[in-house]
Amino acid sequence: MSAQEEQIKYLTEATKKVKEHAFYMKRAIDANDLDTTLSLAADMLRELKTSLLTPRNYYELYMSVLDSLRHVEDFFASLNAAGTPVVEIYEKVQHCANVVPRLYLLIAVGGVYIKSGEAPAKDILKDLIEMVKCVQYPTRGLFLRNYLSQTSRDKLPDTGSEYEGVGGNVKDAYEFVLQNFSEMNRLWVRLQHMGGDKSTRKKREKERQDLKILVGTNLVRLSQLQGVDTDCYRDVILPEILKNVVECKDTISQGYLMDCVIQVFPDEFHLATLETFLTTCTKLKEKVNIRTILQSMMNRLSLFGEGEGRIPPDLDAFRLFNDCITKILEERSNLDLAEILRLQTSLMQFALKCYPGRLDYVNYCLGMCASVLSATKSESLDETSVAEVEELLSIPLSSLALQVLDLQQYSELLTYLPYENRRQVATILVRSTLFSGGSLDSVEKLEKLFKAITPLIKDDEKESSGAPEKDEADEAALAEFKEEQTLVARLVHMMKSPDTDVQFKILSMTRKHFGQGGVKRIGHTLPPLVFAGLKLAHKVKKRELDAVKVQNKLKALKEKQEKIEQERKERQAKKAADPEYEPPGPLEDIVMPDESAIPKPPATSCRKVFQFLHEIVTAMAVSYPDLSLKLFLQSAVAADNCKFKAIAYEFMSQAFILYEDELTDSKAQLRALVLMVGTLLSCSNFEKDDYDALITKTTQYAAKLLKKPDQCRMVTLCSHLFFVGSAEDANHYHDPKRVLECLQRALKIADGCMASSAHVHLFVEILNHYLYYFELHNPLIADKYLTGLIALINEHIDSMDHGEQRTEVEGMYRNTLRHIARKKEEEETKEKFKSIVV
Amino acid sequence: MSIFGFGASASLNLTLSPPPSGEFKDIGKPNTVSSTKDGPPPLANDSPEVRKVPIYTGTDKVEGTLSLTLPQGKKLDHLGIKVELIGRVEMFYDRGGVHDFTSLVKEVDAPGTIYDSKEYPLSFDFEKPYESYRGLNVRVRYFLRATLSRNYSGNLTAEKEICVQHITNEPEINNSIKMEVGIEDCLHIEFEYERQKYGLTDVIVGKIFFLLVRIKIKHMELAVIRRESAGSGQNIYNESETLIKYEIMDGAPVRGECIPVRLFLKGVPGELTPTYRNVGNRFSLKYYINLVLVDEEDRRYFKQQEVTLWRKVLG
């Protein structure tokens, strides 16, 4: 029979006997026969004498006995109600010759005795707590005392309880519970030493774990006493508990009880006794995991700190914890590195939560770790330690974000991590920086940041990891890399300095760092930098303009002042010549503005910014032609806005060069062309010759596209380049002839697309453009072209296959015709549209 | 007498007035519920029936009435009526023996003829030196016996048992019992019982202090032992009875543990009596408490101490 089956057998047998005795016992109770009841109750309780059951099974048995014992309790109470003094029963149960049943019965009567008020509660409790000493067998003793604890729970002479007064006071109550606690702990510890060799030790420890709650309950009781205030807890309760904890010299007990203390008592108590508690921590057995204890205490206090309460300012909790940790580190040479790091990590976490402003605390913890790490001497850290350092460095990020860079120790610690982990930390750093929403407004700050996130910015010098190879199948790594770079890129949006000069320095510096990132990174990181640069260019421009304005104003003021000065001199001369001279009126006083209040022109000129942008985009051009082209175009628009004609032209030409040299894909070409046309249309400050060159080139590109429909559409689109602005605009550009050429060329091309019957569609589109120019009064776009084109469309549209395409074309065509019809009716356009034949 | 057809005959009847104490004792009643198993064997030569017997102290007067009942119209010749009060030690061992230590005779009527039923008041005022006792080998009895002597037909007799108990004053000297015992390097304990002398309803209170525990103790008990020694010189018969084994500790204590002892003598089955020392040079009765420690191999370590019992109240 296996041990387990045996257990079940024992338990079943014992439970059966208990039920049997209980049955007859209840009969005796019904017959109001005290003597028989007692004797049968003793028989039932005698089952609890067994030593065969494991604690778990003993508990089962205990519960079933207790179930029936409640009837006995009720019986005692009813006897008392009927006039029997409880003291008689109290004596009578003690005639029982067996100690275990006797004491259970004694406790059962004891409860009734206290309730009856026949004797002071404290006396009865004292007697009970003394008598239960007679059971020294650990398991039986623990359960007996648990019964005592349960029975007495609502009968303690606690402050405010009905038993207070004659029955005693809270002192009696807590002394009772403390004594029970102390004895139970001793029994519990003793269980460990119940003989047996090493093989049974594990089993014993497991059994003890099963029983720990019985011991811990006492602490819960203590915490429930109303009369125990902070002073009492500090002066009596806690010292007594801790004395037991230390003196029992038992690893399991110490660990469990310290944790219990933390969990069951209120925060205020902990705050009042932190020092005592921590001093005790240093006295625990070596195998007790002090870290978890300290951690839960710190968690507890930081939760308190985060909630409604505040850690009182006169309590230097951080120092206390730190002293404790320092002492432990001194005394325990066997702590492994990871554990030490964990300790510091939790201390730092505590500092972050409870002392949000105290960066020195965080720095201190990091420093401790750094010195521990430097003392280890070993070349590389083991995996757990690495994980710990990573954790250590990641934790402050969520609350401090960029502020960590002000911690001297932070970057030093980073160096202890391998590249991969440093990258992880860097990612978190960037993330929290982004989340914090602050601005990166100084070069120094950025320098530090970039140093810290180096692994994201460039590849490791030793290993070539970092950016995964393109052909690598590891998509996850690639995705991660992308995400990281996107994060880094987002940093650019946080670089905001009100001073354009500083901003320029920041961007230049950033560019320098990003530039080291290699081809794969710059695709992600440089574009935002370009946009930041464009934004800056606008600002600088504005500042320049402002400066000029101010200078002009100043000049005007100065001139005025000189005039007045001259006038004054003249008047003085006149006065000297003729003392009778009366000046016509007082002279205006010119107050020159304060030198320092005058906005200075930026040290970095707008031109320089554009130069900077040019460099950036050029650097990307080869690797990311598509993207660079767009950026060039964007820069061109910006430069044009700032009226830098030459620069704008340069940007445009760079874009064109890219188009010619790098864009081979027809779709990309098409996209680029659309953008180029768009850019050209939105620029308005080109020299005429430059503009001519650009648009001619663009149109040529359009005509050279691979696919006919593309050619057709793009040429149509290019026609607009020749007809910019309205005639009244100063820098309008109208070349009606070229417009017509473009449109006719487009028509011709469209005509060539017959095969796929796409030409009808194109015709309709071209018709729309014709209409557009017609309405704009392009002199060369005559009604005859429109009439002809409409006729052409009418001719072809019927031969189209039925289908979606046709429906679409028809719809578009119908709308166009409707537009024309409307124009024919409108008063203003009636005349012009009259001649168009639909 | 009725064999000869004389019909109803005369009879003697002893009636005792209630004793000054007003107390009676049930004799022959089983002691308590729990004693059925462990109780002493029934007395030899004892009537099994339960009867109520008045209790007298050593100096109480024994009063009563002797009534002679005669059928209507009869007369009775007699040689005299006397009433004896006898205190007697009965021994059941070694062929036994009966020794009357007290014998008082009172002539209640001179020889003559009695024509009518008659009552004689009785009053015995005498010293009753020993308590009534019903032991294993020894019994101390007191009884009244009335005898009407006649010539031809046999004598008429009547007997009445009484119970004598002595109430003692609280002993003036009553020291505690305190002792350190042990087995070298094995077990050292110090025990202390609050007193050496106990009233029959007292509680033995004490404590056991463990100074050194190297054996695996399973449990500890306190036994109450009664020892009856009858006879004298070479012919001493000792008879020990364990009245109760009272478990006072479960499991093994560690060094420094102090275990309380509390034993209610009232709860001890088998009627307790005071300690008797040398009753009429015939027997003694002593009580002991025996502290027993039992280890896991069921070895017993014990220490026996005599305690003196005394009677506070009758009953």
Interface residues (C-beta under 8 A of the other chain):
Chain A: D35 T36 S39 K49 E91 K92 Q94 H95 A97 N98 V99 V100 R102 E130 M131 K133 C134 V135 Q136 Y137 P138 R140 G141 R186 R190 G195
Chain B: V33 S34 K216 H219 I244 K245 Y246 E247 I248 M249 D250 G251 A252 P253 V254 E257 C258 I259 P260 R262 F264 K266 G267
